[in-house]
Amino acid sequence: MKVWQVAREWSIDGMELVERPEPVPGPGQVAVRIRAASLNYRDLLTVLGKGGAYKLPLTPFSDAAGEVVAVGANVTRVAVGDHVCPMFFQSWFDGKPSAAGRRLALGGTSPGVLQEVLVLDAEGVSRVPRHLTSLEAATLPCAALTAWRALFVEANLRPGETVLVQGTGGVSIFALQFAKLAGAAVIVTSSSDEKLERAKALGADHTINYRAVREWGRAAAGWAGGGVDHIVEVGGKDTFPQSLEAARVGGTILVIGVLSGFAQEIAIPTLFGKNLHVIGLSVGSRRMFEEMAAAIGRNGMKPVIDRTVAFGAVPEALRLMQQGGHFGKIAIQFPGA
């Protein structure tokens, strides 16, 4: 089988497509023929050597969907022929986040999904909504689940509340879609008027071009009538001060991404003056995934895929992510899918 790995150095150019024997599942394991994968910003950071202290060679990427083609002894959760996603965290099944639950992460502390057949513990996969294609389902394990957990587990979103999402990448677009399903009003920021128009077509109630409106945090607070209830913070260094400005008293800032950088001085008086809840989070548990998948299935929701790249062109997909011009997700089509 074919496998992508970061081999020579931590860079996109350091990736190689190699041949390996097809693995066979042991007791309690399943073999999944991967049909599609999707790309997250975390995958780009990992390939560039900025995602953690990992050793070469490394098979990257965490998000995929495929078909169970073989099961080992004592497997009852899934069967041959089931359409499944591997879970991002292979050891977090339920409950609150813990060091043990977050220990095994695909494409990092565990080998990633850029291989034609992937063997996993049967506890580390879950069925996907039946109406989704493999390409669509492959977008769910990281970006969708992070947005779901942010809004419904951490923020406890209610109908009629306001949500601000930054940009139009995977997490933000999923957050927009989920918030609209819940009856919330959504503000979307972007530097592209074209992307803001596309966000409106998905249900965005208000849009702000942050290049045209430099104090977009204040503008968002004004539109929301004194402050936004929940802010999906993916920008990091450059956006966090504006998120503080946008949030209402008692509001929630859900810190997910670092697109503009890792470090920022925080206006502590604003934090306690507004009584803000600032929550850092990454992905979620298998139970959260299954609850999200059920909601997606009930509502017939479709993930937004900006473009699809062939399996042999994974470095091109990484460069597209590096350029940052996508709307929604970048997906990878595997051979024979």
C-alpha positions as CSV (number, residue, x, y, z in Angstrom):
1,M,0.0,0.0,0.0
2,K,1.0,3.6,-0.5
3,V,1.9,5.8,2.5
4,W,2.8,9.5,2.8
5,Q,5.4,10.3,5.4
6,V,7.5,13.3,6.4
7,A,10.9,11.6,5.9
8,R,13.9,13.7,5.2
9,E,13.2,16.9,7.1
10,W,10.4,18.8,8.7
11,S,9.0,20.6,5.6
12,I,6.5,20.1,2.8
13,D,9.4,19.2,0.5
14,G,10.5,16.6,3.0
15,M,7.4,14.5,2.3
16,E,7.8,11.2,0.5
17,L,5.3,8.6,-0.9
18,V,6.5,5.1,0.0
19,E,5.3,1.5,-0.3
20,R,4.6,-0.6,2.8
21,P,3.0,-4.0,3.4
22,E,-0.8,-3.8,4.0
23,P,-1.4,-4.3,7.7
24,V,-3.6,-7.0,9.2
25,P,-5.8,-6.3,12.3
26,G,-5.1,-8.3,15.5
27,P,-7.5,-9.0,18.4
28,G,-9.7,-6.0,19.2
29,Q,-8.5,-4.1,16.0
30,V,-10.0,-3.2,12.7
31,A,-8.6,-2.4,9.3
32,V,-10.0,0.6,7.5
33,R,-9.5,1.2,3.8
34,I,-9.2,5.0,3.7
35,R,-11.2,6.6,1.0
36,A,-10.7,10.3,1.8
37,A,-8.9,12.6,4.2
38,S,-9.0,16.3,5.0
39,L,-6.5,18.8,6.0
40,N,-6.3,20.9,9.2
41,Y,-3.9,23.8,10.1
42,R,-2.5,21.5,12.8
43,D,-1.3,19.1,10.0
44,L,0.6,21.9,8.3
45,L,2.3,22.8,11.5
46,T,3.2,19.2,12.1
47,V,4.7,18.8,8.7
48,L,6.7,22.0,9.2
49,G,8.1,20.7,12.5
50,K,6.0,23.1,14.7
51,G,3.3,20.7,15.9
52,G,5.2,18.8,18.5
53,A,8.4,17.0,19.4
54,Y,8.0,14.0,17.0
55,K,10.6,11.8,15.4
56,L,11.1,11.2,11.6
57,P,9.7,9.5,9.7
58,L,6.1,10.5,10.6
59,T,2.8,9.7,8.8
60,P,0.8,12.9,9.2
61,F,-2.9,14.0,9.1
62,S,-5.6,13.0,11.5
63,D,-8.9,13.3,9.6
64,A,-10.2,10.6,7.3
65,A,-13.1,8.3,6.4
66,G,-13.2,4.9,5.0
67,E,-14.7,1.4,5.0
68,V,-14.0,-1.4,7.5
69,V,-12.4,-4.2,5.4
70,A,-11.3,-6.6,8.2
71,V,-11.9,-7.1,11.9
72,G,-9.9,-8.9,14.5
73,A,-11.1,-11.3,17.2
74,N,-13.6,-10.0,19.8
75,V,-14.6,-6.9,17.7
76,T,-18.3,-6.0,18.2
77,R,-18.5,-2.2,17.8
78,V,-18.3,-2.2,14.0
79,A,-18.4,-4.8,11.2
80,V,-16.9,-5.2,7.8
81,G,-18.6,-2.8,5.4
82,D,-19.2,-0.1,8.0
83,H,-18.4,3.5,6.9
84,V,-16.4,5.0,9.7
85,C,-14.1,7.8,10.8
86,P,-11.0,7.2,12.9
87,M,-11.2,9.3,16.1
88,F,-8.6,12.1,16.4
89,F,-7.9,11.1,20.0
90,Q,-7.6,7.3,20.1
91,S,-7.9,7.1,23.9
92,W,-10.6,9.7,24.7
93,F,-13.9,7.9,24.6
94,D,-16.0,9.8,27.1
95,G,-15.9,12.3,30.0
96,K,-13.8,15.4,30.5
97,P,-10.4,16.0,28.9
98,S,-7.5,14.3,30.6
99,A,-3.8,13.6,29.9
100,A,-4.6,10.0,29.5
101,G,-7.5,10.6,27.1
102,R,-5.4,13.0,25.0
103,R,-2.3,10.7,24.9
104,L,-2.8,9.1,21.5
105,A,-3.5,11.7,18.7
106,L,-3.5,10.6,15.1
107,G,-0.8,12.3,12.9
108,G,1.3,13.1,16.0
109,T,1.7,10.7,18.9
110,S,0.1,8.0,16.7
111,P,0.7,7.4,13.0
112,G,-1.6,9.4,10.8
113,V,-4.2,8.6,8.2
114,L,-2.2,9.2,5.0
115,Q,-2.0,5.5,4.3
116,E,-4.3,3.4,2.1
117,V,-5.1,0.9,4.9
118,L,-5.1,1.9,8.6
119,V,-5.2,-0.5,11.5
120,L,-6.7,0.9,14.7
121,D,-8.2,-0.3,17.9
122,A,-11.9,-0.9,17.3
123,E,-12.7,1.5,20.1
124,G,-11.0,4.3,18.1
125,V,-13.5,4.4,15.2
126,S,-17.1,5.5,14.9
127,R,-19.8,5.2,12.2
128,V,-20.6,8.4,10.2
129,P,-23.9,9.8,9.0
130,R,-25.2,7.8,6.1
131,H,-26.0,10.7,3.8
132,L,-22.4,11.8,3.7
133,T,-19.8,10.8,1.1
134,S,-16.3,9.7,2.2
135,L,-15.0,13.1,1.3
136,E,-17.6,14.9,3.4
137,A,-17.3,12.5,6.3
138,A,-13.5,13.0,6.3
139,T,-13.9,16.6,7.4
140,L,-15.6,15.7,10.7
141,P,-13.1,14.3,13.3
142,C,-11.1,17.5,14.0
143,A,-12.7,20.7,12.6
144,A,-16.3,19.7,13.0
145,L,-15.9,18.1,16.4
146,T,-13.9,21.1,17.7
147,A,-16.7,23.5,16.6
148,W,-19.4,21.2,18.1
149,R,-17.6,20.9,21.5
150,A,-17.0,24.6,21.6
151,L,-20.6,25.6,21.1
152,F,-22.6,22.8,22.7
153,V,-20.3,21.3,25.4
154,E,-18.3,24.3,26.6
155,A,-20.5,27.3,25.7
156,N,-23.9,25.6,26.2
157,L,-25.3,27.5,23.2
158,R,-29.0,28.4,23.3
159,P,-31.4,29.6,20.6
160,G,-31.3,33.4,20.2
161,E,-27.8,33.9,21.5
162,T,-25.1,35.4,19.3
163,V,-21.9,33.7,18.0
164,L,-18.9,35.4,16.3
165,V,-16.7,33.2,14.1
166,Q,-13.4,34.4,12.8
167,G,-12.6,33.8,9.1
168,T,-13.9,31.0,6.9
169,G,-11.7,28.0,7.5
170,G,-12.9,24.6,8.6
171,V,-13.7,25.2,12.3
172,S,-15.3,28.6,11.6
173,I,-17.6,27.3,8.9
174,F,-18.7,24.3,10.9
175,A,-19.3,26.7,13.9
176,L,-21.5,28.9,11.6
177,Q,-23.5,25.8,10.4
178,F,-24.0,24.4,13.9
179,A,-24.9,27.7,15.4
180,K,-27.6,28.2,12.7
181,L,-29.0,24.7,13.4
182,A,-29.3,25.8,17.1
183,G,-31.2,29.0,16.3
184,A,-28.3,31.4,17.1
185,A,-27.4,34.6,15.3
186,V,-23.9,34.5,13.7
187,I,-21.4,37.2,12.9
188,V,-18.6,36.2,10.5
189,T,-15.4,38.2,10.0
190,S,-13.1,37.9,6.9
191,S,-10.8,40.1,4.8
192,S,-12.6,38.9,1.7
193,D,-16.0,40.4,0.7
194,E,-16.5,37.4,-1.7
195,K,-16.1,35.0,1.2
196,L,-18.4,37.0,3.4
197,E,-21.1,36.7,0.7
198,R,-20.6,33.0,0.7
199,A,-21.0,33.0,4.5
200,K,-24.3,34.9,4.1
201,A,-25.5,32.1,1.8
202,L,-24.8,29.7,4.6
203,G,-26.9,31.7,7.0
204,A,-24.6,34.3,8.5
205,D,-26.7,37.1,10.0
206,H,-24.0,39.8,10.0
207,T,-20.6,40.1,8.3
208,I,-17.5,42.3,9.0
209,N,-14.6,42.9,6.7
210,Y,-11.8,43.3,9.3
211,R,-9.5,45.1,6.9
212,A,-12.2,47.7,6.2
213,V,-13.3,47.8,9.9
214,R,-10.2,47.8,12.0
215,E,-12.1,47.9,15.3
216,W,-14.2,45.0,14.3
217,G,-14.6,43.8,17.9
218,R,-16.4,47.0,18.9
219,A,-18.5,46.8,15.7
220,A,-19.5,43.2,16.5
221,A,-20.4,44.2,20.1
222,G,-22.5,47.0,18.8
223,W,-24.4,44.9,16.3
224,A,-25.1,42.3,19.1
225,G,-26.6,45.0,21.3
226,G,-23.8,45.4,23.8
227,G,-21.6,42.3,23.3
228,V,-21.4,38.9,21.7
229,D,-22.4,35.8,23.8
230,H,-19.8,33.4,22.4
231,I,-16.7,34.0,20.3
232,V,-14.9,31.2,18.4
233,E,-11.4,32.4,18.6
234,V,-9.1,30.9,15.9
235,G,-6.8,33.7,15.2
236,G,-4.6,33.9,18.2
237,K,-2.2,36.8,18.7
238,D,-3.7,39.3,16.4
239,T,-7.4,38.6,17.1
240,F,-7.6,38.0,20.8
241,P,-7.7,41.7,21.8
242,Q,-10.6,42.2,19.4
243,S,-12.4,39.2,20.9
244,L,-12.1,40.7,24.3
245,E,-13.7,43.9,23.0
246,A,-16.5,42.0,21.2
247,A,-17.5,39.8,24.1
248,R,-20.5,40.8,26.3
249,V,-20.2,40.9,30.1
250,G,-20.3,37.2,31.2
251,G,-19.6,36.1,27.6
252,T,-17.4,33.2,26.5
253,I,-14.3,33.2,24.3
254,L,-13.5,29.7,23.0
255,V,-9.8,29.6,22.2
256,I,-9.1,27.1,19.4
257,G,-6.5,28.4,17.0
258,V,-3.2,30.2,16.5
259,L,-3.4,31.3,12.9
260,S,-1.7,34.7,13.5
261,G,0.7,33.6,16.2
262,F,1.1,32.0,19.6
263,A,1.8,34.8,22.2
264,Q,-0.2,37.8,23.2
265,E,-0.4,40.1,26.2
266,I,-3.9,39.8,27.7
267,A,-5.8,42.8,29.2
268,I,-6.5,41.2,32.5
269,P,-8.7,44.0,33.7
270,T,-11.0,43.3,30.8
271,L,-11.2,39.6,31.8
272,F,-12.3,40.2,35.3
273,G,-14.1,43.5,34.5
274,K,-16.4,41.6,32.0
275,N,-16.4,38.4,34.0
276,L,-15.4,36.5,30.9
277,H,-15.1,32.8,30.5
278,V,-12.0,32.0,28.4
279,I,-11.8,28.3,27.5
280,G,-9.1,26.6,25.6
281,L,-10.1,23.4,23.7
282,S,-8.9,21.0,21.1
283,V,-11.2,18.4,19.4
284,G,-13.3,16.1,21.7
285,S,-14.2,12.6,22.8
286,R,-15.8,9.8,20.9
287,R,-19.1,10.3,22.6
288,M,-19.1,14.0,21.5
289,F,-18.4,12.8,17.9
290,E,-21.3,10.4,18.0
291,E,-23.6,13.0,19.4
292,M,-22.5,15.4,16.6
293,A,-22.8,12.8,13.9
294,A,-26.4,12.1,15.1
295,A,-27.3,15.8,14.8
296,I,-25.7,16.1,11.4
297,G,-27.6,13.0,10.2
298,R,-31.0,14.3,11.6
299,N,-30.5,17.6,9.9
300,G,-29.0,16.4,6.6
301,M,-26.2,18.9,7.1
302,K,-23.4,18.9,4.5
303,P,-19.8,19.9,5.2
304,V,-18.4,22.7,3.0
305,I,-15.5,21.5,0.9
306,D,-13.6,24.2,-0.9
307,R,-11.5,21.9,-3.1
308,T,-10.4,18.3,-3.5
309,V,-6.8,17.2,-4.2
310,A,-5.7,13.8,-5.4
311,F,-3.8,11.5,-2.9
312,G,-0.7,11.8,-5.0
313,A,-0.7,15.6,-4.6
314,V,-0.8,15.9,-0.8
315,P,2.1,18.5,-0.8
316,E,-0.1,20.7,-3.1
317,A,-2.9,20.5,-0.5
318,L,-0.5,21.6,2.2
319,R,0.6,24.6,0.1
320,L,-3.0,25.5,-0.4
321,M,-3.5,25.5,3.4
322,Q,-0.3,27.6,3.7
323,Q,-1.7,30.2,1.3
324,G,-4.9,30.4,3.4
325,G,-7.4,31.2,0.6
326,H,-9.8,28.3,1.2
327,F,-13.4,28.5,2.3
328,G,-14.3,25.5,4.5
329,K,-12.2,22.4,4.0
330,I,-9.5,21.0,1.8
331,A,-10.0,17.3,1.1
332,I,-7.8,14.5,-0.2
333,Q,-9.3,11.9,-2.6
334,F,-7.6,8.4,-2.2
335,P,-7.1,6.0,-5.1
336,G,-10.1,3.9,-6.0
337,A,-12.5,6.0,-4.0
